[in-house]
């Protein structure tokens, strides 16, 4: 596999994993991510016949594991836990992590503050209706 094909494949795997995590988060964990299905999608839908199953699955597993490890570091972050307690009906950690997958937020104090301010702006009309 050539370097440009390998880079393309990494980007495709990352995109597919992000889409699948989105589905997992909006279904509150009911959607399952199967790497074999991602491989079949590439082979059939994208007609990428040069992709070999074992290297693809190995690369996808590696990226999936990196995403999962990072997700658990977010789940254990104290500031995000506090935000989750403040807004128990919202999936704060999942939303923040999803934005991180898109490289919008990092696990920095100023990013978490910006995220919290954004939540307050989004929820302000709901609070005014209740009053």
Secondary structure, DSSP 8 states (H G I E B T S, - for coil): --HHHHHHHHHHHHHHHHHHHHHHHHTTT-S---HHHHHHHHHHTS--TT--HHHHHHHHHHHHHHHHHHHHHHHT-HHHHHHHHHTTTS-HHHHHHHHHHTTS--SSHHHHHHHHHHHHHHHHHHHHHH-
